[in-house]
Amino acid sequence: MGMAEEILLRINGTEHRIHSDPATPLLFVLRNQLGLTGAKLGCGLEQCGACAVLMDGVSQLTCATGVGEFQGRDIVTVEGLSNGGTLSAVQQAFVDAGAAQCGYCTPGMVVAVTAMLDRAPSPTKVEITEALTPHLCRCGAHPRILEAVARLIGPGGVDD
Amino acid sequence: MTDNPSLLNNPNLDDWLIILPDGDIEARSGKVDVGQRISTALAIIVSEEMDVDLEHIQIAPPATIGFPDEGMTTGSNSIEQSGHALRRAAATARRHLIGIAVEKFGAPAECLNIKDGLIGVTGTNQTINFAELMDGGGFGIPVDPNAPLKPTEDHRWIGNAATPRHMTEFVTGAFSYVHDMALPGMLHARPIRPPHANAQLIDFDPKVTAQLTGDGIIIVRNGSFAALAGEDEYALIKAARRLAETAEWDLGDGLDTEDVFQRLRDNEHLSLPVVDGTPVDDPAPALRDPPPDAAQTLSARYERPYVMHATIGPSAGMAVCTDTGIEVWTHSQGIHSFRASAAEALGVAPDTLTVHHALGAGCYGHNGADDAAFDAVLIARAIPGRPVLLKWTREDEHAWEPYGSCMAAETRASINAAGQIIQWSQDTYSDTHRGRPRPDPGGDGPARLLGARYLSDPARAFSAKPTMTRQGGLHRNLDPYYDFPDTRLVKHLVRDLPLRTSALRCLGAHVNVFALESFIDELARAAKIDALAFRLNHLSDRRAKTVLNACAEAIGWGDVAAEGHGLGLAFARYTNSKTYAAVGVDLSVDDAAQVHLNRVVIAADAGEVIDRAGLSAQLEGGFLQAASWTLYEQVTFDESGITSRDWDTYPILRFDNVPDIETILMERPGDAPLGAGEAVGGPAAGAIANAIFNATQIRMRRMPFTPDMIRAAAAADTN
């Protein structure tokens, strides 16, 4: 087992000084040391997207990448997207579209859509597919997740 | 009187509804919400019949104490059982509360009105809320199954689209799944599984165990069952891998690798005729000769390999063992039957276990939930006083969940010169779909829990008994809903197949309807009759015709398909008594033999719609899950064990093949609501196969419809 080190993390706008083996994936630090259980373990293999967070605004999987890699980065988890009781626009669109069934994959989906719209406010159909294809859902909430995205893009709709 | 088992087993109104001191209503259901939104639908029902706004209805996940025992949450029964019971309970409660108010105000019932839990005397400012009327007491009366329901024209909640419960918690990450629970003094745990199901643990490497113990990790072992517990979850994952890799295993003969489709033909099997959807304990009838007026007789065989539940969150369970008993939190769909099997396996009285439902990731069926909960119990018993949160890894889930059985369906039918089916036969071959934990006087309960099979005193392996209930396991939807004369239906429970199987959404209906609806298209083509007209020619149920026609119209049936596109239709009424569903698929198959789902129409008649959004979500989700099984999924294994152990080796449907879906719901206010959660799975498979044929002239009779399989089918057609 690797040695625990002191690691500085900036998460949801707050600096955290934690002790961990830098090789321990960030997901386990978030969930077990910081009580941020929104990001989920789905596979531990970066194949399903349930563990996504924003790293410097980009969607980043956390189940297999060591916490050491996240030093000096600006990390926002799904918990950090809402401001007090106010949901982010993406979160609100998911609620309005009923874009979850069991909800397990939802935090990763919300993060992926947030990152996509930050990068491309009017994404094409191809861009939407590319952003969401790394994310698995078994309940089949896909149509409603796409509906949430469509609501966010607005009346102009999605270009083919 | 009622034939609803939920009401028969829990007749008292206080079993179902509690008026809280603030006037909110706590509705208690024994059915678990696993993402199918049953709690949203139940809240709508209670809200409507009691005239209390939706936000004042509370529904908690059930436990084995304090909640009605409604058996398992399976078979698309929740609306018809729990929904029916809570609706009558709410109607009884409303009438009872009005009765008290009549006495209190001295005003006749006609002069009273109810608004959001407040009873008022019309034309006065006199009001009283439900909690004041109850005065801290319970109802103390039985549920009246005939209590008058609110007239449909007064419905305010039923039939509308409600915001699903817990949505805000889902999108903010605040919702707590079993996986997220944290109890004081809790230890994490991970199981250590053998390389395959037939292997036994000889011993661990003592150097490794000494090191792990030195690091504070607790090793729990009982026979070939082994697990690690400790404070640091990630350290446990690494340790478990290392311990398994360095252990000495007796691999025995490995897994049987003979082709499962051959095994389905050749293995010993128990054959029973199915009459009116129900197996009969009689010898299976032989296939008869085609009738003399048969113009054509066709036969075909349709197949599915083993498929997974493939839940996105690997199973988890929490257990703590104290002087007063064992407390368990599980995402099992059958908390009472889990408790019965676990108690039997441990040799303790069932009431020493208290089992709470807590949400896991969705999947619909018997995945690893019960096994993970039992693993947690075994570990918690070895570490009394410490709560144990056990989680499976992705590999554990893929390799050890009980799969949906491999299946084969053999059809034969004769049509006369007029293109009418005059004889129909189907034989379905499968392992059991009934592997869930359940009380079993025959002593087969413990072996229904994975961990119990590996203890030093292992649960005795059992040979599944045939499910004899109407529309039960492998014979679900074996009986066609069409008006076929001279039908011969036989279920064959096949023995000695290589992998453990249990209930997966739709049970046998996925394959039975795939076979029936594919074969109908093959027969229609042979009769040179349009596939829609051919179906309608054999249907007398008006509601069935209505969904088929609505679906066909919306998918553009009869129009010329776009270049390279194919349209496919299929229909079924789930269990021949639940939701009617017709599915239309527009797909294309590219040069690399990849299937692209372009557009899908689902037309459904689920009786009275309770939760419009939830019903559509279930139908569309059901299509996508079934499309995934049908197009992509196959459990693979060799002698050394399961080889499909992650999402690369067991791919499921992703966003790059999600079609536009249009869902049409028939409006039937006042009719009985019908279970819908599994209604689309069978028609989805049939419609996809039929659309592939119409796009390519290749008839797919074996799932999954991957490029390799499509090319193989094309090659077989030309030979």
HADDOCK unambig.tbl for C-alpha pairs under 7 A between the chains (distance, minus, plus):
assign (segid A and resid 24 and name CA) (segid B and resid 234 and name CA) 6.84 0.50 0.50
assign (segid A and resid 28 and name CA) (segid B and resid 234 and name CA) 6.66 0.50 0.50
assign (segid A and resid 37 and name CA) (segid B and resid 173 and name CA) 6.77 0.50 0.50
assign (segid A and resid 37 and name CA) (segid B and resid 180 and name CA) 6.03 0.50 0.50
assign (segid A and resid 38 and name CA) (segid B and resid 173 and name CA) 3.74 0.50 0.50
assign (segid A and resid 38 and name CA) (segid B and resid 174 and name CA) 6.33 0.50 0.50
assign (segid A and resid 41 and name CA) (segid B and resid 313 and name CA) 6.66 0.50 0.50
assign (segid A and resid 42 and name CA) (segid B and resid 312 and name CA) 5.48 0.50 0.50
assign (segid A and resid 42 and name CA) (segid B and resid 313 and name CA) 4.79 0.50 0.50
assign (segid A and resid 42 and name CA) (segid B and resid 314 and name CA) 6.40 0.50 0.50
assign (segid A and resid 42 and name CA) (segid B and resid 394 and name CA) 6.80 0.50 0.50
assign (segid A and resid 43 and name CA) (segid B and resid 393 and name CA) 6.99 0.50 0.50
assign (segid A and resid 43 and name CA) (segid B and resid 394 and name CA) 4.85 0.50 0.50
assign (segid A and resid 47 and name CA) (segid B and resid 647 and name CA) 6.31 0.50 0.50
assign (segid A and resid 78 and name CA) (segid B and resid 172 and name CA) 5.76 0.50 0.50
assign (segid A and resid 78 and name CA) (segid B and resid 173 and name CA) 6.00 0.50 0.50
assign (segid A and resid 79 and name CA) (segid B and resid 172 and name CA) 5.28 0.50 0.50
assign (segid A and resid 79 and name CA) (segid B and resid 173 and name CA) 5.79 0.50 0.50
assign (segid A and resid 82 and name CA) (segid B and resid 172 and name CA) 6.89 0.50 0.50
assign (segid A and resid 91 and name CA) (segid B and resid 171 and name CA) 5.57 0.50 0.50
assign (segid A and resid 95 and name CA) (segid B and resid 167 and name CA) 5.69 0.50 0.50
assign (segid A and resid 95 and name CA) (segid B and resid 168 and name CA) 6.48 0.50 0.50
assign (segid A and resid 98 and name CA) (segid B and resid 163 and name CA) 6.60 0.50 0.50
assign (segid A and resid 98 and name CA) (segid B and resid 164 and name CA) 6.52 0.50 0.50
assign (segid A and resid 101 and name CA) (segid B and resid 35 and name CA) 4.46 0.50 0.50
assign (segid A and resid 101 and name CA) (segid B and resid 36 and name CA) 6.38 0.50 0.50
assign (segid A and resid 102 and name CA) (segid B and resid 34 and name CA) 6.01 0.50 0.50
assign (segid A and resid 102 and name CA) (segid B and resid 35 and name CA) 3.70 0.50 0.50
assign (segid A and resid 102 and name CA) (segid B and resid 361 and name CA) 5.87 0.50 0.50
assign (segid A and resid 102 and name CA) (segid B and resid 362 and name CA) 5.28 0.50 0.50
assign (segid A and resid 103 and name CA) (segid B and resid 170 and name CA) 5.33 0.50 0.50
assign (segid A and resid 104 and name CA) (segid B and resid 361 and name CA) 5.41 0.50 0.50
assign (segid A and resid 106 and name CA) (segid B and resid 170 and name CA) 6.43 0.50 0.50
assign (segid A and resid 106 and name CA) (segid B and resid 171 and name CA) 6.19 0.50 0.50
assign (segid A and resid 107 and name CA) (segid B and resid 171 and name CA) 5.89 0.50 0.50
assign (segid A and resid 107 and name CA) (segid B and resid 173 and name CA) 6.02 0.50 0.50
assign (segid A and resid 110 and name CA) (segid B and resid 171 and name CA) 6.87 0.50 0.50
assign (segid A and resid 129 and name CA) (segid B and resid 655 and name CA) 5.94 0.50 0.50
assign (segid A and resid 129 and name CA) (segid B and resid 656 and name CA) 5.70 0.50 0.50
assign (segid A and resid 132 and name CA) (segid B and resid 655 and name CA) 6.11 0.50 0.50
assign (segid A and resid 133 and name CA) (segid B and resid 654 and name CA) 5.55 0.50 0.50
assign (segid A and resid 133 and name CA) (segid B and resid 655 and name CA) 4.74 0.50 0.50
assign (segid A and resid 133 and name CA) (segid B and resid 656 and name CA) 5.90 0.50 0.50
assign (segid A and resid 136 and name CA) (segid B and resid 654 and name CA) 6.08 0.50 0.50
assign (segid A and resid 137 and name CA) (segid B and resid 312 and name CA) 6.75 0.50 0.50
assign (segid A and resid 138 and name CA) (segid B and resid 311 and name CA) 6.19 0.50 0.50
assign (segid A and resid 138 and name CA) (segid B and resid 312 and name CA) 6.37 0.50 0.50
assign (segid A and resid 138 and name CA) (segid B and resid 362 and name CA) 6.63 0.50 0.50
assign (segid A and resid 138 and name CA) (segid B and resid 363 and name CA) 6.20 0.50 0.50
assign (segid A and resid 138 and name CA) (segid B and resid 625 and name CA) 6.63 0.50 0.50
assign (segid A and resid 139 and name CA) (segid B and resid 362 and name CA) 5.97 0.50 0.50
assign (segid A and resid 139 and name CA) (segid B and resid 363 and name CA) 6.39 0.50 0.50
assign (segid A and resid 139 and name CA) (segid B and resid 621 and name CA) 5.48 0.50 0.50
assign (segid A and resid 139 and name CA) (segid B and resid 625 and name CA) 6.94 0.50 0.50
assign (segid A and resid 140 and name CA) (segid B and resid 620 and name CA) 6.78 0.50 0.50
assign (segid A and resid 140 and name CA) (segid B and resid 621 and name CA) 3.79 0.50 0.50
assign (segid A and resid 140 and name CA) (segid B and resid 622 and name CA) 6.90 0.50 0.50
assign (segid A and resid 140 and name CA) (segid B and resid 624 and name CA) 5.43 0.50 0.50
assign (segid A and resid 140 and name CA) (segid B and resid 625 and name CA) 6.24 0.50 0.50
assign (segid A and resid 141 and name CA) (segid B and resid 621 and name CA) 6.06 0.50 0.50
assign (segid A and resid 142 and name CA) (segid B and resid 655 and name CA) 6.91 0.50 0.50
